[in-house]
């Protein structure tokens, strides 16, 4: 299907769904024969690739965002960074920072990413899983331990956790996938630097 044959309404729907530019949406729809879901997947893949290239760039701007749970029992403060003050002031960046704070409140991670987990913590977890796998065949133990560790890290690391707003969607993104998408939309390297959770009485 040529770009000229793509209905404007379909391009508009894809733009609203992905945040990609009009020409990118037209090209994706053309390449996928007008299939909205396939075009969305294609744009996400392209966005993730582009975001990976930006990941080494300095991020010295950004925002501090917060969320106080109804009733004042739980509070979250997050720092999200980008490359320029211009992007930091955009509605999309501010919305992402709020979503990060909400996700921290909902999912209660302990670390931003697996790279932030201390070695002694990992060693302790491996020891526990090794003890649990001691009755398994020797050649399978290491795989079992690493599998359990990977699952545990996906539960305690923010970037590996599911994005809570996708809970009703067919495909649930991780926070890392969402971060990469926003990075692609805004054309800058975006990072979640840190967060703090305040629980009343703790």
C-alpha positions in Angstrom: 0.0 0.0 0.0 1.4 3.4 -1.0 1.5 6.3 1.5 -1.0 8.1 -0.8 -3.6 5.3 -0.2 -3.3 5.5 3.6 -6.5 7.1 5.1 -5.8 10.3 7.1 -8.0 9.0 10.0 -5.7 5.9 10.3 -2.6 8.1 10.3 -4.2 10.2 13.0 -5.1 7.2 15.1 -1.6 5.8 14.9 -0.1 9.2 15.8 -2.3 9.4 18.9 -1.4 5.8 19.9 2.3 6.1 19.5 3.2 9.8 19.6 5.3 9.3 16.4 5.5 11.9 13.6 3.0 12.0 10.7 5.5 10.9 8.0 6.8 8.0 10.3 3.2 6.9 10.8 2.4 7.0 7.1 5.6 5.0 6.3 4.8 2.4 9.0 1.3 2.0 7.8 2.5 1.7 4.2 5.1 -1.0 5.1 2.5 -3.0 7.0 -0.3 -2.8 4.5 -2.4 -0.5 6.7 -2.4 -2.8 9.7 -2.6 -0.6 12.7 -1.3 -3.1 15.3 1.7 -4.1 13.1 2.5 -0.5 12.4 2.4 0.3 16.1 4.8 -2.6 16.7 7.1 -1.4 13.9 7.2 2.2 15.3 8.0 0.9 18.8 10.9 -1.2 17.5 12.2 1.7 15.5 11.8 4.0 18.6 13.6 1.5 20.9 16.5 1.3 18.4 16.8 5.1 18.2 16.5 5.5 22.0 19.4 3.0 22.4 21.6 5.2 20.3 20.8 8.2 22.5 21.4 6.4 25.8 25.0 7.6 26.2 24.2 11.3 25.9 24.4 13.5 29.0 21.2 14.2 31.0 21.6 17.3 33.1 18.1 18.7 33.0 14.8 17.2 34.1 12.3 17.4 36.9 11.4 16.3 40.4 7.9 14.8 40.5 5.9 13.5 43.4 2.8 11.6 44.2 0.9 11.5 47.5 -1.5 8.6 47.8 -5.1 9.5 48.9 -5.3 9.8 52.6 -1.6 10.8 52.9 -0.4 7.4 54.0 2.2 7.1 51.2 4.3 9.6 49.3 6.8 9.2 46.4 9.4 11.6 45.0 11.2 10.8 41.8 14.0 12.5 39.7 13.7 12.1 36.0 16.3 13.5 33.7 16.6 14.6 30.1 19.1 16.5 28.0 17.5 20.0 27.7 15.4 22.4 29.7 13.1 22.7 26.7 12.1 19.0 26.8 11.9 19.1 30.6 9.1 21.6 30.3 7.0 19.7 27.8 3.7 18.1 28.9 4.8 14.7 27.6 8.0 14.7 29.8 6.0 15.9 32.9 3.4 13.3 32.3 6.0 10.6 32.1 7.6 11.8 35.4 4.2 11.6 37.1 3.6 8.1 35.7 7.0 7.1 37.1 6.0 8.4 40.6 2.6 6.6 40.3 4.3 3.4 39.2 6.7 3.5 42.2 3.7 4.0 44.5 1.8 1.1 42.9 4.6 -1.4 42.4 6.9 -0.5 45.3 10.3 -1.2 43.6 13.5 -1.2 45.7 15.9 -0.2 42.9 15.7 1.8 39.6 17.5 -1.0 37.6 19.3 -4.3 38.0 22.6 -2.4 37.6 21.8 -0.6 40.9 21.4 -3.8 43.0 24.4 -4.3 45.3 26.6 -7.3 44.8 26.1 -8.5 48.4 22.3 -8.4 47.9 22.7 -10.6 44.7 25.0 -13.0 46.5 22.5 -13.5 49.4 19.7 -14.1 46.9 21.8 -16.6 44.9 22.6 -18.4 48.2 18.8 -18.7 49.0 18.0 -20.0 45.5 20.9 -22.4 45.5 19.6 -23.9 48.8 16.1 -24.2 47.3 17.6 -26.0 44.2 19.9 -28.4 46.1 17.8 -31.4 45.4 17.6 -30.7 41.6 20.1 -32.3 39.1 23.5 -30.7 39.5 23.7 -29.6 35.8 20.3 -27.8 36.2 21.0 -25.9 39.4 22.8 -22.9 38.0 20.0 -22.3 35.4 17.4 -22.6 38.1 19.2 -20.1 40.4 19.7 -17.6 37.6 16.1 -18.0 36.5 14.8 -17.3 40.0 17.1 -14.3 40.4 16.0 -12.8 37.1 12.3 -13.2 38.1 13.1 -11.6 41.5 14.9 -8.6 39.9 12.0 -8.0 37.6 9.8 -7.6 40.7 12.1 -5.2 42.6 13.6 -3.1 39.8 11.5 -0.3 38.5 12.6 -0.5 34.9 11.7 -4.2 34.7 8.3 -3.8 36.3 5.1 -3.6 34.2 3.6 -0.1 33.5 0.5 -0.1 35.7 -1.6 1.9 33.2 -1.2 -1.0 30.7 -2.9 -3.5 33.1 -6.1 -3.6 30.9 -4.2 -3.7 27.6 -3.3 -6.8 25.6 0.4 -6.0 25.7 1.8 -4.6 28.9 5.0 -2.6 28.6 7.8 -2.6 31.1 8.8 0.8 32.5 12.0 0.5 30.4 10.0 0.1 27.2 7.9 3.1 28.2 11.0 5.1 29.0 12.5 4.2 25.5 9.2 5.2 23.8 9.1 8.6 25.5 12.8 9.1 24.7 11.9 8.3 21.0 9.0 10.7 21.0 10.9 13.6 22.5 14.2 12.9 20.7 16.4 13.0 23.8 18.0 10.5 26.2 15.7 10.2 29.2 16.7 8.5 32.4 15.0 7.8 35.8 17.8 8.7 38.2 16.3 7.9 41.7 13.2 7.7 43.8 12.3 7.8 47.5 9.2 6.3 49.1 7.7 7.6 52.3 5.3 5.3 54.1 3.6 6.7 57.2 5.0 5.1 60.4 8.0 3.5 58.7 
